[in-house]
Amino acid sequence: MEAIVSTDDAMDGELDFTSHTSSNFPAVLAGLKLSLAVTSYQAHKLFFVRSDGKKIDINFKDFPRPMGLAVTPQQITLGTLHQVWRFRRSDAALDLVSETLAEKTAADACYVASACHTTGLVNIHDIAYGNKGLWIVNSNFSCLATLEPDYSFVPRWKPSFISDLLPEDRCHLNGMAMLDGEPAYVTTFNQSDVAKSWRDGVKDLGTLIDVKTGELKLSNLVMPHSPRCYNGYVYFCESGHGLVRRYDPRTGDVVDVIKLQGFTRGMDFFGPLMFVGLSKTRNSSVAEPAPIAQESAESESGIWCVNLTDHTVVGFVRFEGNIDQIYDVAVLPGVMYPELFLPDDEQSMTVFNFPPLTDSALAKAGVTK
C-alpha cells in the first residue's frame, strides 16, 4: 500500500520519496487514534505520519538537522542543528490550515511556533521534559544539560570518565531515558576521554549507564541508542545489530525484543505497542561499518510497530528514496491528523496566546483604572 506525501510542505531541495505500508498500518493508527512525529536529520525533515483509516499521509516540515523530540499533550519540542524549538498546540489556528490540506482531510490538532533557544553546535541528540524543565543530551560536550535563557546550556551531569567539558564528542553520549522526572539511564558508544575516539575505534564498546549512581549497567554494546524506561524495564536499541533489547534493572537480565533489517534508532510506546525507527545502513566517517551492514547488503528505513507481549511485528511503513536515516519517533496520542506551522509561516505570526488583563494584574503593575 502506498502513502500520500504532502509535498506543499517539502523543503526547498528536491524530495525523492515514496512510502509503502503493511495493509493494516493505516487502520492501526486510526484505530488507536494517534499519529507519529518523526525526525530525519539526513533529509532535514520533521514529518508526521498520519492516517484517515484507509491510507497514510506523510506531511513534511523543513528544519536544519532535526534530531530529538519531546512531546507533551500541549506541545512538541524539537532539537535541531543549533536551536531548540517549542511548538504550542493551538487548535484555534485550525481555521488557518490551507485549503489544499482541508480538501484531503480535516486536521484535528495544530502546533504553532512559540519559543526558540539557541544552543550553538552542541550536537543535540535525545531531549525530554523532567523536573528541571527540558533536558538535552549534549553529545558535543559529553554531558546532560538543561536550558536557561542566559546560557547556551547548563551542564547537569557527565559520565565519571569524562574529565572536562570540551566540544570534542569524546564518547558519543547520545541517548537518555527519563524516570520520575529525572534522567535515569544514558547510552554511549564507548568510555573514552579522547576527542571523537568512537569514530575510529572498535564498535562493541557501547554502554548503558545509571545516571544516579554512575554505575555501568551494560557494556560491550554495539552503537546503542534511544534508551526508554517503560513498564519497569529499560528498552534500548543496539543499533549496530538491528536490535531492540529490554533490560530489567531488578534482575540485570537482558532480552532481545526484536531484530529488524536496518539500524534501529528512535522509540516510543502506546499501551502494549512499541513504535521503533529503522534506518538504512550507510557509508560514513566512522571507520568500520556496523555489523548489521555486514550481515546483509539490503537494509530498510521506516517505522515498525511491535507487539511487546509476543515481540511480533504488528505493521509498518517503509520509506524509499532520500528519507533513509531516522533519528527519533514520538507518538501523538489522541491526535490523528496534526498540522504544524513553521516559525516563518504567516499563520504563526497571526496566532496569539495571552492571559486576560485582570484587576489584580493591573494592581500588581501599579496601574489604576
PLY file of the C-alpha trace (Angstrom):
ply
format ascii 1.0
element vertex 369
property float x
property float y
property float z
element edge 368
property int vertex1
property int vertex2
end_header
0.00 0.00 0.00
1.36 3.41 -0.92
1.13 6.59 1.13
0.27 10.15 0.18
3.02 12.73 0.54
2.11 16.33 1.41
4.59 18.00 -0.94
3.36 21.52 -0.21
5.49 21.41 2.93
8.60 19.88 1.33
11.97 21.52 1.76
13.46 23.70 -0.97
15.65 20.86 -2.19
14.25 18.07 -4.32
12.39 15.42 -2.32
12.87 11.92 -3.71
10.44 9.94 -1.61
7.86 7.19 -1.68
6.48 5.02 1.09
4.76 1.69 1.39
2.83 0.32 4.34
1.64 -3.02 5.54
-2.03 -3.36 4.61
-3.17 -2.84 8.21
-0.99 0.10 9.23
-3.45 2.90 8.32
-6.15 1.14 10.33
-3.77 0.58 13.25
-3.04 4.31 13.58
-6.67 5.31 13.08
-7.95 2.65 15.46
-5.55 3.82 18.17
-6.40 7.46 17.39
-2.78 8.53 17.15
-0.17 9.79 14.72
3.61 9.79 14.74
6.16 12.59 14.70
9.46 11.53 13.15
12.83 13.22 12.51
15.30 12.59 9.70
18.48 14.61 10.24
19.95 13.47 6.92
16.96 14.78 4.96
16.48 17.86 7.20
12.89 16.84 7.89
10.44 16.70 10.72
7.41 14.83 9.47
4.10 13.46 10.63
2.80 10.00 9.78
-0.98 10.45 9.68
-3.92 8.24 8.76
-7.56 8.62 7.84
-8.07 4.90 8.38
-7.66 3.96 4.72
-4.34 5.47 3.72
-1.23 7.01 5.22
-0.32 10.66 4.67
3.27 11.85 5.22
3.46 15.57 5.97
6.95 17.12 5.83
8.42 20.19 7.53
11.87 21.56 6.83
14.42 22.05 9.65
18.23 22.01 9.72
19.33 18.63 11.12
16.26 17.80 13.25
17.06 15.27 15.99
15.41 14.70 19.38
11.67 15.09 20.01
9.84 15.75 23.28
6.04 15.60 23.20
3.53 16.66 25.87
-0.26 16.99 25.48
0.10 20.68 24.65
3.38 20.98 22.78
6.02 19.48 20.54
9.66 20.37 21.23
12.35 19.74 18.62
16.14 19.84 18.79
17.86 20.97 15.59
21.34 21.88 14.33
21.91 24.73 16.80
18.48 25.51 18.26
15.63 24.01 20.26
12.13 24.92 19.04
8.91 24.67 21.00
5.57 24.44 19.21
2.48 25.13 21.30
-0.75 23.34 20.49
-3.23 25.95 19.34
-6.28 24.37 17.80
-7.78 27.81 17.23
-5.29 28.00 14.35
-7.02 25.15 12.55
-9.06 27.72 10.66
-5.79 28.86 9.06
-4.87 25.46 7.65
-4.52 25.67 3.87
-7.49 24.87 1.69
-5.41 22.25 -0.10
-4.90 20.29 3.09
-8.51 20.77 4.12
-9.63 19.14 0.87
-7.65 15.98 1.72
-8.95 15.62 5.24
-9.53 17.83 8.26
-6.62 18.47 10.63
-7.59 17.81 14.25
-4.64 19.50 16.02
-2.40 22.41 15.16
1.01 23.38 16.56
2.38 26.91 16.30
5.95 28.09 16.94
6.07 29.71 20.38
9.70 29.76 21.58
13.25 29.11 20.43
16.51 28.65 22.34
19.88 28.88 20.60
22.29 26.29 21.95
25.05 26.53 19.37
26.53 23.40 17.78
26.19 21.05 20.73
25.25 18.08 18.51
21.97 17.66 20.33
20.55 14.13 20.45
17.74 12.96 22.78
15.62 15.55 24.58
12.95 15.08 27.25
10.96 17.04 29.84
11.65 16.45 33.53
11.52 18.14 36.91
14.05 20.79 35.84
12.32 21.54 32.56
13.78 20.35 29.28
16.80 18.05 29.47
19.04 17.62 26.45
21.78 15.18 25.51
24.71 17.42 24.62
26.84 14.99 22.64
29.49 17.52 21.66
30.28 18.31 25.32
29.66 14.71 26.52
27.08 15.73 29.13
23.41 16.09 30.02
22.18 19.66 30.28
19.14 21.84 30.80
18.35 25.14 29.14
18.18 28.63 30.63
17.79 31.95 28.78
21.16 33.38 29.86
23.20 30.37 28.73
23.67 28.18 25.69
23.12 25.26 28.07
23.54 24.44 31.76
25.61 21.26 32.37
23.94 18.94 34.89
25.73 15.59 34.61
28.62 13.90 32.84
30.00 10.35 32.90
32.70 9.86 35.50
35.28 9.03 32.84
34.86 12.42 31.12
37.42 14.81 32.63
36.48 18.14 31.02
33.51 19.75 29.29
35.00 20.45 25.88
33.30 20.33 22.43
35.01 17.09 21.44
32.26 14.42 21.37
34.56 12.11 23.30
32.34 9.07 23.96
29.31 9.84 21.78
26.85 10.19 24.63
23.60 10.07 22.64
20.61 8.53 24.44
18.71 9.42 27.62
15.93 7.60 29.47
13.80 9.54 31.97
12.21 8.08 35.12
10.11 10.01 37.66
11.10 13.33 36.11
14.86 12.74 36.20
17.39 11.27 33.75
17.84 7.62 34.75
20.00 5.98 32.06
22.20 7.08 29.18
23.87 5.32 26.28
27.37 5.98 24.97
29.47 4.43 22.20
32.48 3.94 24.48
34.11 5.10 27.73
36.88 7.15 26.18
38.07 10.59 27.31
39.67 11.31 23.93
38.13 13.55 21.27
36.00 11.64 18.72
37.64 8.35 19.65
34.44 6.44 18.91
34.71 7.16 15.19
37.89 5.17 14.68
37.63 2.64 17.48
36.03 -0.80 17.62
32.25 -0.95 17.61
31.46 -3.14 20.62
32.37 -0.76 23.45
28.94 0.83 23.90
27.39 1.24 27.34
24.20 1.70 29.31
24.97 3.82 32.40
22.88 4.51 35.52
22.85 8.31 35.85
22.11 8.44 39.57
24.89 6.08 40.64
27.23 6.36 37.67
27.28 2.55 37.57
27.91 0.78 34.29
24.87 -1.46 33.82
25.68 -2.90 30.38
28.85 -2.86 28.31
30.14 -4.24 25.02
27.08 -2.92 23.21
27.31 -2.11 19.50
26.31 1.50 18.80
23.43 1.77 21.35
20.74 4.47 21.08
17.34 5.54 22.39
17.05 4.12 25.94
13.49 4.42 27.27
12.01 3.47 30.66
8.65 1.76 30.21
6.61 -0.54 32.47
9.51 -1.20 34.81
12.02 -2.05 32.07
14.66 -0.14 30.12
14.24 -0.63 26.40
17.09 0.40 24.12
18.31 -0.04 20.57
21.52 -1.92 19.96
21.57 -0.22 16.60
24.67 -1.87 15.20
22.94 -5.26 15.33
19.48 -4.02 14.27
18.11 -4.98 17.67
15.66 -3.63 20.21
16.57 -5.04 23.63
14.99 -4.94 27.11
16.99 -4.56 30.32
15.42 -5.46 33.68
17.02 -3.24 36.38
15.69 -5.55 39.11
17.49 -8.65 37.88
20.03 -7.42 35.35
18.55 -9.69 32.67
18.63 -8.57 29.03
16.12 -9.88 26.49
16.15 -9.35 22.72
12.73 -7.95 21.83
13.13 -7.95 18.06
15.74 -7.88 15.31
14.97 -5.80 12.21
16.66 -5.35 8.85
18.29 -2.00 9.46
19.81 0.38 12.00
17.32 0.66 14.87
17.02 4.14 16.41
14.14 6.18 17.85
11.43 4.62 20.00
8.10 5.39 21.68
5.26 3.41 23.22
1.48 3.24 23.34
-0.06 0.61 25.59
1.35 -2.80 24.59
2.82 -1.42 21.36
6.25 -0.05 20.55
6.99 2.16 17.55
10.65 1.98 16.52
12.54 3.80 13.78
14.66 1.95 11.26
17.43 3.48 9.13
19.37 2.15 6.20
22.99 1.26 6.75
25.34 3.72 5.09
28.90 4.72 4.45
30.07 7.38 6.90
33.13 8.87 8.52
33.08 6.03 11.05
35.97 3.75 10.15
34.29 0.34 10.31
30.69 -0.39 9.26
28.16 -1.68 11.78
27.71 -5.47 11.95
24.17 -5.14 10.57
25.68 -3.69 7.37
27.96 -6.72 7.02
25.15 -9.21 7.59
23.09 -8.11 4.60
23.51 -5.86 1.60
19.87 -4.81 1.94
18.51 -2.63 4.75
15.30 -0.71 5.28
14.10 2.67 6.50
10.77 3.39 8.15
8.71 2.90 11.30
7.86 -0.54 12.64
5.10 -1.26 15.17
5.90 -4.16 17.53
3.67 -6.01 20.00
5.54 -6.08 23.32
3.52 -9.06 24.54
4.78 -11.57 21.96
7.51 -9.50 20.23
5.86 -9.72 16.82
5.56 -7.07 14.11
2.07 -5.55 14.04
2.61 -3.34 10.98
5.00 -0.90 9.36
5.53 1.99 6.99
8.65 1.67 4.84
10.35 4.67 3.24
12.15 4.71 -0.08
14.20 7.48 -1.64
16.17 10.04 0.34
14.44 9.58 3.70
16.78 6.81 4.78
18.03 7.99 8.20
15.56 8.18 11.10
16.62 9.64 14.43
13.58 9.95 16.70
9.98 8.77 16.84
7.25 10.20 19.09
3.62 9.12 19.48
0.97 11.86 19.42
-1.90 10.20 21.34
-5.40 11.44 20.59
-4.17 13.31 17.52
-4.84 11.66 14.16
-4.10 14.45 11.71
-1.72 17.07 13.13
-0.61 20.21 11.33
2.37 22.39 12.27
3.18 25.94 11.21
6.85 26.77 10.69
8.34 29.77 12.54
8.33 31.91 9.39
4.88 30.90 8.21
2.44 33.78 8.04
0.00 31.79 10.16
2.48 31.65 13.03
2.51 35.44 13.10
-1.25 35.77 13.35
-1.94 33.34 16.21
-1.68 34.86 19.68
-1.80 33.42 23.16
-2.07 35.67 26.22
-3.81 35.72 29.62
-6.67 38.12 30.36
-5.86 41.55 31.75
-7.27 41.35 35.28
-7.66 43.91 38.04
-5.06 42.06 40.13
-2.56 42.25 37.26
-3.17 45.98 36.95
-2.76 46.46 40.68
0.50 44.48 40.69
1.81 46.75 37.94
0.81 49.81 39.93
-1.78 50.87 37.40
-5.18 52.18 38.43
-8.26 52.34 36.27
0 1
1 2
2 3
3 4
4 5
5 6
6 7
7 8
8 9
9 10
10 11
11 12
12 13
13 14
14 15
15 16
16 17
17 18
18 19
19 20
20 21
21 22
22 23
23 24
24 25
25 26
26 27
27 28
28 29
29 30
30 31
31 32
32 33
33 34
34 35
35 36
36 37
37 38
38 39
39 40
40 41
41 42
42 43
43 44
44 45
45 46
46 47
47 48
48 49
49 50
50 51
51 52
52 53
53 54
54 55
55 56
56 57
57 58
58 59
59 60
60 61
61 62
62 63
63 64
64 65
65 66
66 67
67 68
68 69
69 70
70 71
71 72
72 73
73 74
74 75
75 76
76 77
77 78
78 79
79 80
80 81
81 82
82 83
83 84
84 85
85 86
86 87
87 88
88 89
89 90
90 91
91 92
92 93
93 94
94 95
95 96
96 97
97 98
98 99
99 100
100 101
101 102
102 103
103 104
104 105
105 106
106 107
107 108
108 109
109 110
110 111
111 112
112 113
113 114
114 115
115 116
116 117
117 118
118 119
119 120
120 121
121 122
122 123
123 124
124 125
125 126
126 127
127 128
128 129
129 130
130 131
131 132
132 133
133 134
134 135
135 136
136 137
137 138
138 139
139 140
140 141
141 142
142 143
143 144
144 145
145 146
146 147
147 148
148 149
149 150
150 151
151 152
152 153
153 154
154 155
155 156
156 157
157 158
158 159
159 160
160 161
161 162
162 163
163 164
164 165
165 166
166 167
167 168
168 169
169 170
170 171
171 172
172 173
173 174
174 175
175 176
176 177
177 178
178 179
179 180
180 181
181 182
182 183
183 184
184 185
185 186
186 187
187 188
188 189
189 190
190 191
191 192
192 193
193 194
194 195
195 196
196 197
197 198
198 199
199 200
200 201
201 202
202 203
203 204
204 205
205 206
206 207
207 208
208 209
209 210
210 211
211 212
212 213
213 214
214 215
215 216
216 217
217 218
218 219
219 220
220 221
221 222
222 223
223 224
224 225
225 226
226 227
227 228
228 229
229 230
230 231
231 232
232 233
233 234
234 235
235 236
236 237
237 238
238 239
239 240
240 241
241 242
242 243
243 244
244 245
245 246
246 247
247 248
248 249
249 250
250 251
251 252
252 253
253 254
254 255
255 256
256 257
257 258
258 259
259 260
260 261
261 262
262 263
263 264
264 265
265 266
266 267
267 268
268 269
269 270
270 271
271 272
272 273
273 274
274 275
275 276
276 277
277 278
278 279
279 280
280 281
281 282
282 283
283 284
284 285
285 286
286 287
287 288
288 289
289 290
290 291
291 292
292 293
293 294
294 295
295 296
296 297
297 298
298 299
299 300
300 301
301 302
302 303
303 304
304 305
305 306
306 307
307 308
308 309
309 310
310 311
311 312
312 313
313 314
314 315
315 316
316 317
317 318
318 319
319 320
320 321
321 322
322 323
323 324
324 325
325 326
326 327
327 328
328 329
329 330
330 331
331 332
332 333
333 334
334 335
335 336
336 337
337 338
338 339
339 340
340 341
341 342
342 343
343 344
344 345
345 346
346 347
347 348
348 349
349 350
350 351
351 352
352 353
353 354
354 355
355 356
356 357
357 358
358 359
359 360
360 361
361 362
362 363
363 364
364 365
365 366
366 367
367 368
